[in-house]
């Protein structure tokens, strides 16, 4: 008989899952917070884990221990179904992920697919050593540039182009005698991707450079 561990602080949900799965012939372990689930997993195992916000309420040390146990179970081939708002922890743990916004699935796929999308959708960061005004004029007219934000000598772009487009933009800046000290995509995270695909990106359609540069 396969064992299924259920962890949710809503007892009605746990009881409903228990009734259904027990009727299907599974052994169900009912827990109501991360500490209870962790106490069971320290000495036992399960074939399937259904976890709702399992790290909620855990202190930092316990959270690290909990994540390590879940990773070990994952590596053993166990199935983990985790619902969580702590996206950074999911990126370390999960092999596949789905993002739900207002009851609708807006993104799903393997972590490799998701991170490939993150890397291609992240802002482009350009540090200018000199000729910033000339650089801004070029960027403002570039077809791949969607948004521009300026902080000191660093320019942050919403840039829809691929790697070839990035290389061509860098060459265009250099040919215009703009001295570029760094040019890279911002390091990605699930949090930044979530903000982009759910429409909460503060810089969406905002050209901050007009206020700061006077262009």
C-alpha positions as CSV (number, residue, x, y, z in Angstrom):
1,X,0.0,0.0,0.0
2,X,1.4,3.4,-1.0
3,X,1.7,6.1,1.7
4,X,0.6,9.7,1.0
5,X,1.6,12.5,3.4
6,X,-0.8,15.5,3.4
7,X,0.1,18.8,5.0
8,X,-2.4,21.7,5.2
9,X,-3.4,23.9,8.1
10,X,-7.1,23.6,6.9
11,X,-8.4,20.5,8.6
12,X,-11.4,20.3,6.4
13,X,-9.2,20.1,3.3
14,X,-7.0,17.4,4.9
15,X,-10.1,15.4,6.0
16,X,-11.5,15.6,2.4
17,X,-8.3,14.4,0.9
18,X,-8.0,11.6,3.5
19,X,-11.6,10.3,2.7
20,X,-11.0,10.3,-1.0
21,X,-7.5,8.7,-1.0
22,X,-8.3,6.2,1.7
23,X,-11.3,5.1,-0.5
24,X,-8.8,4.6,-3.3
25,X,-6.7,2.3,-1.2
26,X,-3.9,4.6,-0.1
27,X,-2.6,5.0,3.4
28,X,-2.9,8.7,4.4
29,X,-0.7,10.5,6.9
30,X,-2.5,13.7,8.1
31,X,-0.4,16.7,9.3
32,X,-1.5,20.2,9.8
33,X,1.8,22.2,9.8
34,X,5.4,22.0,8.7
35,X,6.6,20.8,12.1
36,X,4.3,17.9,12.2
37,X,5.2,16.9,8.6
38,X,8.9,17.2,9.4
39,X,8.6,15.1,12.6
40,X,7.1,12.3,10.5
41,X,9.6,12.6,7.6
42,X,12.6,12.5,10.0
43,X,11.9,8.8,10.7
44,X,9.5,7.7,7.9
45,X,9.0,8.1,4.2
46,X,6.0,8.5,1.8
47,X,5.4,7.8,-1.8
48,X,3.6,11.0,-2.5
49,X,3.7,14.3,-0.5
50,X,0.9,16.9,-0.9
51,X,2.2,20.0,0.9
52,X,0.5,23.4,1.2
53,X,2.9,26.2,2.3
54,X,5.0,23.6,4.1
55,X,7.7,26.1,5.2
56,X,5.1,28.5,6.7
57,X,5.9,29.2,10.4
58,X,9.2,27.4,10.4
59,X,12.3,29.1,11.8
60,X,15.3,29.5,9.3
61,X,17.3,26.5,10.6
62,X,14.3,24.2,10.5
63,X,13.3,25.5,7.0
64,X,16.8,24.5,5.7
65,X,16.5,21.0,7.3
66,X,13.0,20.6,5.9
67,X,14.2,21.6,2.4
68,X,17.1,19.1,2.6
69,X,14.7,16.3,3.5
70,X,12.4,17.2,0.6
71,X,15.3,17.2,-1.8
72,X,16.4,13.8,-0.6
73,X,12.9,12.4,-1.1
74,X,12.8,14.0,-4.6
75,X,16.2,12.4,-5.5
76,X,14.8,9.0,-4.3
77,X,12.1,9.3,-7.0
78,X,9.2,10.3,-4.6
79,X,6.5,12.7,-5.9
80,X,6.1,16.0,-4.2
81,X,3.2,18.3,-4.9
82,X,3.9,21.6,-3.3
83,X,1.8,24.8,-3.1
84,X,3.9,27.8,-1.9
85,X,4.4,31.6,-2.3
86,X,8.1,31.2,-1.4
87,X,9.2,31.0,-5.0
88,X,13.0,31.0,-4.2
89,X,12.6,27.8,-2.3
90,X,10.6,26.2,-5.1
91,X,13.3,27.0,-7.6
92,X,15.8,24.9,-5.5
93,X,13.4,22.0,-5.0
94,X,11.1,21.5,-7.9
95,X,11.6,19.8,-11.3
96,X,8.4,21.3,-12.8
97,X,6.4,24.3,-11.8
98,X,3.0,26.0,-12.5
99,X,2.1,29.5,-11.7
100,X,-1.6,30.3,-11.0
101,X,-3.0,33.9,-11.1
102,X,-6.6,34.5,-10.1
103,X,-7.5,30.9,-10.4
104,X,-6.0,30.5,-13.9
105,X,-2.8,28.7,-14.8
106,X,-0.6,31.3,-16.6
107,X,2.6,29.3,-16.9
108,X,3.8,25.7,-16.5
109,X,6.7,23.6,-17.5
110,X,10.0,22.0,-16.4
111,X,12.4,24.1,-14.4
112,X,14.8,24.0,-17.4
113,X,12.1,25.5,-19.6
114,X,11.2,28.1,-17.0
115,X,14.7,29.3,-16.4
116,X,15.4,29.5,-20.2
117,X,12.4,31.8,-20.3
118,X,13.7,33.8,-17.3
119,X,17.1,34.3,-18.9
120,X,15.6,35.6,-22.2
121,X,13.0,37.9,-20.5
122,X,15.1,39.5,-17.8
123,X,16.1,43.2,-18.1
124,X,19.3,44.1,-19.9
125,X,21.7,46.0,-17.7
126,X,24.1,48.5,-19.3
127,X,26.7,50.5,-17.4
128,X,27.9,53.6,-19.3
129,X,31.3,55.2,-18.6
130,X,30.8,58.2,-20.8
131,X,28.3,59.5,-23.4
132,X,25.2,58.5,-21.5
133,X,23.0,61.0,-23.2
134,X,24.0,59.6,-26.6
135,X,23.4,56.1,-25.4
136,X,19.9,57.0,-24.2
137,X,19.1,58.5,-27.6
138,X,20.1,55.3,-29.3
139,X,18.2,53.1,-26.9
140,X,15.0,55.3,-27.1
141,X,14.8,54.6,-30.8
142,X,15.7,50.9,-30.7
143,X,12.9,48.6,-31.8
144,X,13.7,45.9,-29.2
145,X,13.7,48.3,-26.2
146,X,10.3,48.4,-24.4
147,X,11.2,50.2,-21.2
148,X,14.1,52.3,-19.9
149,X,15.1,53.1,-16.3
150,X,18.2,55.0,-15.3
151,X,20.1,54.8,-12.0
152,X,23.3,56.8,-12.1
153,X,25.5,55.4,-14.8
154,X,23.4,52.1,-15.1
155,X,20.6,51.8,-17.6
156,X,18.0,49.0,-17.2
157,X,16.2,47.9,-20.3
158,X,13.1,45.9,-21.0
159,X,14.6,44.3,-24.1
160,X,12.8,41.8,-26.3
161,X,15.7,40.8,-28.5
162,X,17.7,37.6,-28.6
163,X,21.5,37.3,-28.1
164,X,22.2,38.5,-31.7
165,X,20.1,41.6,-31.0
166,X,22.0,42.2,-27.8
167,X,25.4,41.9,-29.7
168,X,24.2,44.3,-32.4
169,X,23.0,46.8,-29.9
170,X,26.4,46.7,-28.1
171,X,28.2,47.2,-31.4
172,X,25.9,50.1,-32.2
173,X,26.7,51.8,-28.9
174,X,30.5,51.3,-29.4
175,X,30.3,52.6,-33.0
176,X,28.7,55.7,-31.6
177,X,31.7,56.2,-29.3
178,X,29.6,55.3,-26.2
179,X,32.0,53.8,-23.6
180,X,30.3,50.8,-22.2
181,X,31.8,49.3,-19.0
182,X,29.3,46.4,-18.6
183,X,26.6,44.8,-20.6
184,X,24.6,41.8,-19.3
185,X,21.2,40.3,-18.6
186,X,19.9,40.7,-15.0
187,X,20.2,37.5,-13.1
188,X,16.8,35.7,-13.2
189,X,14.5,34.5,-10.5
190,X,11.0,33.0,-10.3
191,X,9.9,36.1,-8.5
192,X,10.9,38.4,-11.3
193,X,9.2,36.1,-13.9
194,X,6.1,36.0,-11.8
195,X,5.9,39.8,-11.7
196,X,6.3,40.0,-15.4
197,X,3.7,37.4,-16.5
198,X,1.1,38.6,-14.0
199,X,1.4,42.2,-15.1
200,X,2.8,43.7,-11.8
201,X,6.1,44.8,-13.2
202,X,6.4,48.4,-12.0
203,X,8.6,49.4,-15.0
204,X,6.1,48.1,-17.6
205,X,5.6,50.9,-20.1
206,X,7.4,53.5,-17.9
207,X,10.2,55.4,-19.5
208,X,12.0,56.8,-16.4
209,X,14.9,58.1,-18.4
210,X,12.8,61.0,-19.6
211,X,12.6,62.4,-16.1
212,X,16.2,61.8,-15.1
213,X,18.0,62.6,-18.4
214,X,15.8,65.4,-19.7
215,X,15.6,63.8,-23.2
